[in-house]
């Protein structure tokens, strides 16, 4: 059995579908369905059992979780980059992750977990090294301190431990995320409702819409997770991005091209994001490639086209 936490969320539900495509339905899905609308992400998924997050962690603490577990794929987190309640953020992203790490490594179960490119924050370099780690928000810091705990305090686990620093992920099953959904989703909804897609004016020395990020399609993120699942001898912390920064204008133009209509409008940069916004990200893939992972990554143009076609088929 494979455990997937955050299973009803964006990346988690896509990962469940990727496992299903391999013929795996011996899955224990774990999530918090306080936002019950997320159930829609699991309607077409096959799995053996579902557990509420609190009940699952209680079972771990009590040592009463039954069944033979092959791997733990930990995608659950508070991913709201505007959340400033430190108690909530650390409980969800740090303490819960430590509990799962201890559970898995004590039993020598492979443990793959979601980290984040938010760790790099204001850095201009995006290598998996302490010198590059400069988070700008509480979310990024919560992810960083767990990575540090894994890397510095537990350097030689007896079983596989992999942290995957996701860059800007977009794709199907993210509609429940609201303001945390990708710009590709937001642009699509804007064109469904009208003829204008909106981007921020220039900031941090970038022209309007020319802020650049490493946008990565969720199917490619799942492929990297499955590669590590297939290679249990490989451990470490790795970036998961395309290695190519593209502009927000590129995303907007890709959505406009799919719809065959629309124009870009630039809006004032919000004060609430000043000082905590990443205007540039670009994953270094050197460590990922050195580990042997040769997963290819779609460009924005390819990934957005695939994404919006899938939405239309749904």
FENWO-V615550 format. One record per pair of residues at least 6 apart in sequence whose C-alpha atoms are under 8 Angstrom apart, sorted by the first residue. I is the first residue (numbers start at 1). GAP is how many residues later the second one is. If there is no record, write none. Layout:
I,GAP / I,GAP
This chain:
1,25 / 1,26 / 1,27 / 1,66 / 1,67 / 1,68 / 1,69 / 1,70 / 2,24 / 2,25 / 2,26 / 2,67 / 2,68 / 2,69 / 2,70 / 2,71 / 3,24 / 3,25 / 3,26 / 3,27 / 3,66 / 3,68 / 3,69 / 3,70 / 3,71 / 4,8 / 4,12 / 4,23 / 4,24 / 4,25 / 4,26 / 4,68 / 4,69 / 4,70 / 4,71 / 5,7 / 5,24 / 5,25 / 5,26 / 5,48 / 5,67 / 5,68 / 5,69 / 5,70 / 5,71 / 6,6 / 6,7 / 6,23 / 6,24 / 6,25 / 6,26 / 6,68 / 6,69 / 6,70 / 6,71 / 7,6 / 7,8 / 7,9 / 7,22 / 7,23 / 7,24 / 7,68 / 7,69 / 8,21 / 8,22 / 8,23 / 8,25 / 8,30 / 8,31 / 8,33 / 8,34 / 9,29 / 9,32 / 9,67 / 9,164 / 9,165 / 10,31 / 10,162 / 10,163 / 10,164 / 10,167 / 11,64 / 11,162 / 11,207 / 11,211 / 12,63 / 12,64 / 13,28 / 13,29 / 13,32 / 13,160 / 14,158 / 14,159 / 14,204 / 14,205 / 14,208 / 15,207 / 16,29 / 16,30 / 17,28 / 17,29 / 18,204 / 18,205 / 19,6 / 20,25 / 20,26 / 25,21 / 25,22 / 25,23 / 26,21 / 26,22 / 27,19 / 27,20 / 27,21 / 27,22 / 28,19 / 28,20 / 28,21 / 28,22 / 28,23 / 29,18 / 29,20 / 29,21 / 29,22 / 30,20 / 30,21 / 30,22 / 30,23 / 30,26 / 31,20 / 31,21 / 31,22 / 31,45 / 32,20 / 32,21 / 32,22 / 33,6 / 33,19 / 37,139 / 38,138 / 41,132 / 56,9 / 57,39 / 59,6 / 60,39 / 60,40 / 60,43 / 69,40 / 70,39 / 70,40 / 71,33 / 71,38 / 71,39 / 71,40 / 71,41 / 71,158 / 72,32 / 72,37 / 72,38 / 72,39 / 72,40 / 73,38 / 73,39 / 73,40 / 74,23 / 74,37 / 74,38 / 74,39 / 74,40 / 75,38 / 75,39 / 76,17 / 76,38 / 77,15 / 77,16 / 78,11 / 78,14 / 78,15 / 78,61 / 79,60 / 79,101 / 80,59 / 80,100 / 81,56 / 81,57 / 81,58 / 81,59 / 81,99 / 82,55 / 82,57 / 83,6 / 83,55 / 83,56 / 84,54 / 86,52 / 89,49 / 89,50 / 89,53 / 90,52 / 93,49 / 93,50 / 93,53 / 94,48 / 94,49 / 94,51 / 94,52 / 97,49 / 98,48 / 101,10 / 104,6 / 104,7 / 105,6 / 105,52 / 105,53 / 105,54 / 108,50 / 108,51 / 108,52 / 109,50 / 109,51 / 110,49 / 110,50 / 110,51 / 110,119 / 110,122 / 111,48 / 111,49 / 111,50 / 111,51 / 112,48 / 112,49 / 112,50 / 112,51 / 112,52 / 112,113 / 112,117 / 113,48 / 113,49 / 113,50 / 113,51 / 114,49 / 114,50 / 114,51 / 114,52 / 115,28 / 115,29 / 115,32 / 115,48 / 115,49 / 115,50 / 115,51 / 116,24 / 116,27 / 116,48 / 116,49 / 116,50 / 116,51 / 117,23 / 117,48 / 117,49 / 117,50 / 117,51 / 117,122 / 118,17 / 118,18 / 118,19 / 118,21 / 118,22 / 118,23 / 118,49 / 118,160 / 119,14 / 119,15 / 119,16 / 119,17 / 119,21 / 119,22 / 119,24 / 119,25 / 120,6 / 120,12 / 120,13 / 120,14 / 120,15 / 120,20 / 121,12 / 121,13 / 121,14 / 121,15 / 121,16 / 121,19 / 121,155 / 121,156 / 121,157 / 122,12 / 122,13 / 122,14 / 122,156 / 123,9 / 123,10 / 123,11 / 124,8 / 124,156 / 124,157 / 125,7 / 125,156 / 125,157 / 126,6 / 126,155 / 126,156 / 126,157 / 126,158 / 127,112 / 127,156 / 127,157 / 128,109 / 128,110 / 128,111 / 128,159 / 133,11 / 135,6 / 135,9 / 136,139 / 136,140 / 136,141 / 137,139 / 147,16 / 147,90 / 151,85 / 159,73 / 159,74 / 160,72 / 160,73 / 160,74 / 160,75 / 161,74 / 161,75 / 162,66 / 162,72 / 162,73 / 162,74 / 162,75 / 162,76 / 163,73 / 163,74 / 163,75 / 164,73 / 164,74 / 164,75 / 164,76 / 165,72 / 165,73 / 165,74 / 165,75 / 166,55 / 166,73 / 166,74 / 166,75 / 167,47 / 167,48 / 167,49 / 167,72 / 167,73 / 167,74 / 167,114 / 167,116 / 168,14 / 168,45 / 168,46 / 168,47 / 168,48 / 168,73 / 169,13 / 169,46 / 169,47 / 169,48 / 169,49 / 169,52 / 170,11 / 170,12 / 170,14 / 170,15 / 170,45 / 170,46 / 170,47 / 170,48 / 171,14 / 171,46 / 171,47 / 171,48 / 171,132 / 171,133 / 171,136 / 172,46 / 172,135 / 172,138 / 172,139 / 174,7 / 174,8 / 174,11 / 175,6 / 175,10 / 183,65 / 183,68 / 184,67 / 184,68 / 184,71 / 184,120 / 187,10 / 187,11 / 187,65 / 187,68 / 188,67 / 188,120 / 190,6 / 190,7 / 191,6 / 191,65 / 191,68 / 191,71 / 195,66 / 195,67 / 195,68 / 196,66 / 196,67 / 196,68 / 196,69 / 197,55 / 197,65 / 197,66 / 197,67 / 197,68 / 198,66 / 198,67 / 198,68 / 198,69 / 199,9 / 199,10 / 199,49 / 199,50 / 199,65 / 199,66 / 199,67 / 199,68 / 200,8 / 200,9 / 200,66 / 200,67 / 200,68 / 200,69 / 201,6 / 201,7 / 201,8 / 201,65 / 201,66 / 201,67 / 201,68 / 202,6 / 202,7 / 202,8 / 202,9 / 202,67 / 203,8 / 203,66 / 203,76 / 204,75 / 206,73 / 208,58 / 209,38 / 209,39 / 209,40 / 209,57 / 210,37 / 210,38 / 210,39 / 211,36 / 211,37 / 211,68 / 211,69 / 212,33 / 212,34 / 212,35 / 212,36 / 212,67 / 212,68 / 212,69 / 213,32 / 213,33 / 213,34 / 213,35 / 213,66 / 213,67 / 213,68 / 213,69 / 214,27 / 214,28 / 214,29 / 214,30 / 214,31 / 214,32 / 214,67 / 214,68 / 214,69 / 215,26 / 215,27 / 215,30 / 215,31 / 215,84 / 215,85 / 216,24 / 216,25 / 216,26 / 216,81 / 216,82 / 216,83 / 216,84 / 216,87 / 217,80 / 217,81 / 217,83 / 217,86 / 217,87 / 220,75 / 220,76 / 220,77 / 220,78 / 221,19 / 221,20 / 223,72 / 224,16 / 224,69 / 224,71 / 227,66 / 227,68 / 228,6 / 228,65 / 234,57 / 238,47 / 238,49 / 238,50 / 239,44 / 239,45 / 239,46 / 239,48 / 239,49 / 240,43 / 240,45 / 240,48 / 241,41 / 241,42 / 241,44 / 241,56 / 242,40 / 242,41 / 242,43 / 242,55 / 242,56 / 242,57 / 243,39 / 243,40 / 243,41 / 243,42 / 244,38 / 244,39 / 245,35 / 245,36 / 245,37 / 246,54 / 250,50 / 250,51 / 251,49 / 251,50 / 251,53 / 252,12 / 254,46 / 254,47 / 254,50 / 254,51 / 255,49 / 255,50 / 255,53 / 256,6 / 256,7 / 258,47 / 258,50
